[in-house]
Structure formats: structure tokens, C-alpha cells
Amino acid sequence: MLKKGDKAPDFELPTADLTMWRLADFVGRKNLVVYFYPKNDTPGCTLEAIEFSELMDEFAALDTLVVGISADSCISHGDFRDKYGLTIELVADTDNEACEAYGVMQVKSKDGVERRGIQRSTFVIDKNGVIRHALYGVAPKDHARDVLALIKEL
């Protein structure tokens, strides 16, 4: 698991618009909020994405970009974005490359069946590419506002 002070692992993944999004392209230019979520169009993930989108102007005013990552496909991300009018960037980690690098893959148990899945987690990364906050196992409600408060402290 990553912690405060670690260098944020770089990744390059496709967006809902089928363009490539690379963390390194923003180092030295923007603060970043990189959040990992289990699945598009589920109640908690939808709530979280909508709350981040509603605060996008406030994040932008603080020179901060927000990117959401799940293992869903680019097409699924596009449908999710369009259905709810999301303004955050969504990237597809179908091979769990970034998920593994950030330590968010966890064993989950449902109805006695264990499987690996994404633990809802958020990373606040400063303009130097350093993790300032590594938040694992977060709850979706009001999380975006809590993260905004952390950005204001940078």
C-alpha cells in the first residue's frame, strides 16, 4: 500500500473518449485526485462520481484535476459519464495495472465466494507527483467534499 510521501506511480490508460491519459503529463503542472472505484453505474460509485463532478469548478480553481479509475471498459465509462452528466475524467484499467500499482486490489467475499476487486480508494497527489494523502477503504458519501478540504491544505 502507498503512503504519504511516496512518489505516485505513473500510469497511462485510455479514457472514455479513447484518448490516452498519463499521470506524468500533469506532474509539475497540476495537483491530482486519483480515485479508484469498483464499478460504473452502481449506487456508491454513482454517488461518488456525481459528488466529484458537482465540485469540479472548486477543484479546478485550486489547480486540481480529478480522475476516476475502474476496471470497466472505455465504452462503459462513456455510457456512465453520459447517463449522469459527469464532468470528471474516467479511465479504464481493464488489466488492473494502475490498481495493482496503487495497492487497491483486495480480496472480497460475497455469499461465501472470494474474488479480487477494487477497494474504493483515493490519492491526493501534489504538483511534484508526491502522494500527500493515501485514503484506502473510503465511503462514497461526502467523500468528494472531504477530498476538496485536503486539496485546500496543499
Stockholm file with secondary structure:
# STOCKHOLM 1.0

chainA/1-154         MLKKGDKAPDFELPTADLTMWRLADFVGRKNLVVYFYPKNDTPGCTLEAIEFSELMDEFAALDTLVVGISADSCISHGDFRDKYGLTIELVADTDNEACEAYGVMQVKSKDGVERRGIQRSTFVIDKNGVIRHALYGVAPKDHARDVLALIKEL
#=GR chainA/1-154 SS CCCTTSBCCCCEEEBTTSCEEEGGGTTTTCEEEEEECSCTTSHHHHHHHHHHHHTHHHHHHTTEEEEEEESSCHHHHHHHHHHHTCCSEEEECTTCHHHHHTTCEEEEEETTEEEEEECCEEEEECTTSBEEEEEESCCSTTHHHHHHHHHHTC
#=GC SS_cons         CCCTTSBCCCCEEEBTTSCEEEGGGTTTTCEEEEEECSCTTSHHHHHHHHHHHHTHHHHHHTTEEEEEEESSCHHHHHHHHHHHTCCSEEEECTTCHHHHHTTCEEEEEETTEEEEEECCEEEEECTTSBEEEEEESCCSTTHHHHHHHHHHTC
//
